[in-house]
Amino acid sequence: MSTTVVIVIVVVVLVILLLAGAWVLQRKRREHHRVEAASIRDRAAEREFEVGQREARAEEIAASSRAAQAESEIKAAQAEQLAQQAHVHHSEAADSRTELDKEWERADKVDPDAKSGEKQQGADPGQPTHNP
């Protein structure tokens, strides 16, 4: 055999060995990646329940927040309604007070025993005024 043929055979064998080595390394790398992916999936599966509980708790708190907000809005509406009622009652009371004061003034004008400018408010209408 000539040296050229031997060199070609050696080169071909070396190329085949290099390709086989590369193929084996690639298979080992793929298998390592598969094992690593399975490990990651196992850890993720272990945390799945915990994350689900956290999500449920977050939703529960959000629902409580919405309920509290709705209750707050109801209370605010009730407070506004009560404030309006109070305003109406104050206005009516002021009108009543004005009418009552006019009645007292009218009574003082009609009463011959009342001193001018003296108010008889709160006095018993059946009792005469005390004038020293």
C-alpha positions in Angstrom: 0.0 0.0 0.0 1.2 3.3 -0.8 1.6 6.0 1.9 -1.0 8.1 0.2 -3.6 5.4 0.6 -2.6 4.9 4.3 -2.8 8.6 4.9 -6.3 8.8 3.3 -7.4 5.8 5.4 -6.0 7.3 8.6 -7.7 10.6 7.8 -11.0 8.9 7.0 -10.8 6.9 10.2 -9.9 10.0 12.2 -12.9 11.9 10.6 -15.1 9.0 11.4 -13.8 8.9 15.0 -14.3 12.6 15.4 -17.8 12.4 14.0 -18.6 9.5 16.3 -17.2 11.4 19.3 -19.2 14.5 18.5 -22.3 12.4 18.1 -21.7 10.7 21.5 -21.1 14.1 23.2 -24.2 15.5 21.6 -26.3 12.6 22.9 -24.8 13.0 26.4 -25.6 16.7 26.3 -29.2 16.0 25.2 -29.6 13.4 27.9 -28.2 15.8 30.5 -30.6 18.5 29.3 -33.5 16.0 29.5 -32.6 15.2 33.1 -32.2 18.8 34.0 -35.6 19.7 32.4 -37.2 16.8 34.4 -35.7 18.1 37.6 -37.0 21.7 36.8 -40.4 20.3 36.1 -40.4 18.3 39.4 -39.6 21.4 41.4 -42.2 23.4 39.5 -44.8 20.7 40.2 -43.9 20.9 43.9 -44.5 24.6 43.9 -47.7 24.5 41.9 -49.9 23.9 44.9 -48.2 26.7 46.9 -48.6 29.1 44.1 -52.2 28.1 43.7 -52.8 28.8 47.4 -51.2 32.2 47.0 -53.3 33.0 44.0 -56.5 31.9 45.9 -55.5 34.1 48.9 -54.8 37.1 46.7 -58.2 36.7 45.1 -59.8 36.3 48.5 -58.2 39.5 49.7 -59.2 41.3 46.5 -62.8 40.2 47.0 -62.7 41.4 50.6 -61.3 44.7 49.4 -64.2 45.0 46.8 -66.7 44.2 49.5 -65.2 46.8 51.9 -65.2 49.4 49.1 -68.9 48.7 48.4 -69.7 48.9 52.1 -67.8 52.2 52.3 -69.8 53.6 49.3 -73.0 52.5 51.0 -72.0 54.2 54.2 -71.0 57.3 52.3 -74.4 57.4 50.6 -76.2 56.9 53.9 -74.1 59.7 55.5 -74.9 62.0 52.6 -78.6 61.2 53.0 -78.5 61.8 56.7 -76.7 65.1 56.1 -79.4 66.2 53.7 -82.1 65.2 56.2 -80.3 67.1 59.0 -80.1 70.2 56.7 -83.8 69.9 56.0 -84.6 69.6 59.7 -82.3 72.5 60.6 -84.1 74.6 58.0 -87.5 73.6 59.3 -86.4 74.2 62.9 -85.1 77.7 61.9 -88.4 78.5 60.2 -90.3 77.2 63.3 -88.1 79.3 65.6 -88.7 82.4 63.5 -92.5 81.7 63.6 -92.3 81.1 67.3 -90.4 84.4 67.9 -93.0 86.2 65.8 -95.7 84.6 68.0 -93.9 85.8 71.2 -93.6 89.3 69.7 -97.2 89.3 68.7 -98.2 88.2 72.2 -96.1 90.9 73.7 -97.8 93.5 71.5 -101.2 92.3 72.4 -100.5 92.0 76.2 -101.2 95.3 77.9 -99.0 94.3 80.9 -95.9 93.5 78.8 -93.2 96.1 78.9 -92.0 97.3 75.5 -88.9 95.4 74.4 -89.2 92.7 77.1 -89.6 89.2 75.8 -91.8 86.7 77.6 -90.3 83.7 75.9 -90.6 80.5 77.9 -93.1 82.1 80.3 -96.3 80.2 81.1 -99.0 82.0 79.1 -101.5 81.4 82.0 -99.4 83.3 84.5 -99.3 87.1 84.6 -96.0 88.8 84.1 -94.1 90.0 87.1 -93.6 93.8 86.9 -92.2 95.3 90.1 
